[in-house]
Amino acid sequence: MRVILHADMDAFYASVEQRDDPRLRGKPVIVGGAGARGVVSAASYEARVYGVRSAMPGYEARRLCPDGIFVRGDMRKYAAVSRQVFEVFGRFSPLVEAISLDEAFLDLTGTERLHGPPRAAGEALRRAVRDATGLAVSVGIAPSKLVAKIASDEAKPDGLLEILPGEVHAFLDPLPVGRLWGVGPVAEARLRAVGIETIGDLARRDDAELRAWLGESLGAHAAALARGADARDVVPDRDAVSYSEENTFDTDVADRARLGAVIQDHAESVARRLRRDGLAARTIVLKAKLAKRKAPGPRGYPVLTRRATLAEPSDDGALFTREAKRLLERLPAAPVRLIGVGATNLVALAAAQLGLFEADGERRRSARLNRALDEIAERFGSRAIVRAGQEAASRAALSHQRKRGEGDEPAS
């Protein structure tokens, strides 16, 4: 029988801030959300009492919690703590699937001789994370990923919940149907309209009915999950299909020169991450979200993408910048609220450099310059030296993603 553990750090960013600043302990701390378009990245449990949640607009968080302490956040610090956490995870299983900076699945199947029974292993993991970081992690243990994830949610804050194989149905049945993966607000409303309120209600309905209400794919998927059938494996280190950087501006930007400067910052960051991972890209992608809303809701802003295929794979930020700026010229002259640069169609750098000795002088000079820039960034931080005209992108919200190719930044 499989043993899957889901580990989720409690209020991660806010907990790091409270750990590092004693004045914040016991206070309603809100990370992010301070700007006009700011979004809450994390809220301490003291702030959650007022209804503040991650992904909530900052103005709504301020309305709910007027005495909340808003902290800008430090992604460099959070990423460093995340690396400590994942180092601990790796001690308990070689199969660790990162979901975000603060969340992962571990496959503990067959590890009993090393770590003892699953509950003992989970408690040992929790102690090890606290010893390494001073932070709390909640853990769910179950025969499947879905049940382990829900169990860790139920164990919060700072707890552990194990669901044995024979307990799965009793655990799932009374939960709201919206707790199932894939059942979003629209699907949940459809199900409630036909009397399906809980996961158990859904599990007992006919598959044909569910496919009619939710569609062929989602109906079958939701029915299987509701009945405890989740055979998905813990998959560590999936191959990356793309690297990207993007930001939402605090205010709409129409100035093409400023957009170009931020594009350059994103392009250099993407290129640096590719070089750290020994990869090169064949395709550059520019993404822009226009400022003028076309429909209600968060998805009501038009998103445009443009792509350019390079003559040969590259890891050069200057080349990425030139191509992305050319793509910018193909977009309508309208204000944007988000801009991003991506690199895809990836190949190993060794394969991309087969013709290096036949490269022209400009390519050789670019390669030497990039190596020098990378060495400086490794020693002094990514902002220690930048190309002329490059503007750091201010972000309305912090990311929870674990970005490939991000190195350890030196302390400031």
QUICORMO-V944616 format. One record per run of one state. SS is the DSSP state (h for helix, s for strand, l for the rest). FROM is the first residue (numbers start at 0). LEN is the number of residues. Records with the same first field share a line. If there is no record, write none. Layout:
SS = FROM-LEN + FROM-LEN
This chain:
l = 0-3 + 9-2 + 20-1 + 24-4 + 32-6 + 43-1 + 48-8 + 64-4 + 71-3 + 92-3 + 100-2 + 107-4 + 115-2 + 133-3 + 142-2 + 155-4 + 162-2 + 173-2 + 179-5 + 193-4 + 203-3 + 214-1 + 226-15 + 253-2 + 276-2 + 293-7 + 314-2 + 328-7 + 352-3 + 358-2 + 380-32
s = 3-6 + 28-4 + 38-5 + 56-1 + 68-3 + 95-5 + 102-5 + 136-6 + 159-3 + 175-1 + 197-1 + 241-12 + 278-15 + 300-14 + 335-13
h = 11-9 + 21-3 + 44-4 + 57-7 + 74-18 + 111-4 + 117-16 + 144-11 + 164-9 + 176-3 + 184-9 + 198-5 + 206-8 + 215-11 + 255-21 + 316-12 + 348-4 + 355-3 + 360-20
